[in-house]
Amino acid sequence: MVDVSLFRLYSLRALYLLVVVGLGIVVWPGVIHHEKPWELMEGVVQCMLAAFSALSVLGLRYPLQMLPLLLWELVWKSIWMIIVALPLWYSGQMDESTLAIALECLIVVIFPFIIPWRFVFAHYVKKHGDRWR
């Protein structure tokens, strides 16, 4: 079994807290008090962000068990930055709204320094999966 240091556990908790507080300030007021119907994708994004912040509350208590949540966030934002933002930036076609989203997505640069990669490897790559039958 891979042991995770207390410092790393508190770092993970701090990251979950950052998500909870940040999205709590930015997303939840709009979810609770939205006055007009959202466009389809705006509603999807706002509800997914609200769910991410709600599940991050569990990460405060169970930082290792909720690691897949942080991995999902790291992966989707990295894919978006590489596939969408980087080509637009490189070609000089990035508009103001895309730049704003890219800057918001840059928070994932701290994730690789906080995620306990030996634990992830031991539990999600090396460990035998659950039985199929």
Backbone hydrogen bonds, N-H to C=O, Kabsch-Sander energy under -0.5 kcal/mol:
donor,donor_aa,acceptor,acceptor_aa,energy
3,D,1,M,-0.5
9,L,5,S,-2.2
10,Y,6,L,-2.4
11,S,7,F,-2.2
12,L,8,R,-2.5
13,R,9,L,-2.4
14,A,10,Y,-2.4
15,L,11,S,-2.0
16,Y,12,L,-2.7
17,L,13,R,-2.7
18,L,14,A,-2.3
19,V,15,L,-2.0
20,V,16,Y,-2.8
21,V,17,L,-3.0
22,G,18,L,-2.6
23,L,19,V,-2.6
24,G,20,V,-1.6
25,I,21,V,-2.1
26,V,22,G,-2.2
27,V,23,L,-2.4
28,W,23,L,-1.8
30,G,27,V,-0.7
31,V,27,V,-1.8
32,I,28,W,-2.8
33,H,29,P,-2.5
43,G,39,E,-2.5
44,V,40,L,-2.1
45,V,41,M,-2.7
46,Q,42,E,-2.5
47,C,43,G,-2.3
48,M,44,V,-2.4
49,L,45,V,-2.5
50,A,46,Q,-2.1
51,A,47,C,-2.3
52,F,48,M,-2.4
53,S,49,L,-2.3
54,A,50,A,-2.4
55,L,51,A,-2.7
56,S,52,F,-1.6
57,V,53,S,-0.8
57,V,54,A,-0.7
58,L,54,A,-0.5
58,L,55,L,-0.8
59,G,55,L,-0.8
60,L,56,S,-0.7
60,L,57,V,-1.0
61,R,57,V,-0.7
61,R,58,L,-0.7
62,Y,58,L,-3.2
66,M,62,Y,-1.6
67,L,64,L,-1.3
69,L,66,M,-1.4
70,L,66,M,-0.9
71,L,67,L,-2.6
72,W,68,P,-2.4
73,E,69,L,-1.9
74,L,70,L,-2.6
75,V,71,L,-2.7
76,W,72,W,-2.7
77,K,73,E,-1.9
78,S,74,L,-2.0
79,I,75,V,-2.6
80,W,76,W,-2.5
81,M,77,K,-2.6
82,I,78,S,-2.4
83,I,79,I,-3.2
84,V,80,W,-2.4
85,A,80,W,-1.8
86,L,81,M,-3.2
88,L,84,V,-1.5
89,W,85,A,-2.9
90,Y,86,L,-3.1
91,S,87,P,-2.0
92,G,89,W,-1.1
93,Q,88,L,-2.4
94,M,88,L,-0.8
99,L,95,D,-2.3
100,A,96,E,-2.0
101,I,97,S,-1.9
102,A,98,T,-2.6
103,L,99,L,-2.4
104,E,100,A,-1.8
105,C,101,I,-2.3
106,L,102,A,-1.0
107,I,104,E,-1.0
108,V,105,C,-1.9
109,V,106,L,-2.0
110,I,107,I,-1.8
111,F,108,V,-0.5
113,F,110,I,-0.9
114,I,110,I,-0.8
114,I,111,F,-1.4
115,I,111,F,-2.8
117,W,115,I,-1.4
120,V,116,P,-2.2
121,F,117,W,-2.8
122,A,118,R,-2.5
123,H,119,F,-2.5
124,Y,120,V,-2.6
125,V,120,V,-0.5
125,V,121,F,-1.5
126,K,121,F,-3.0
127,K,122,A,-0.9
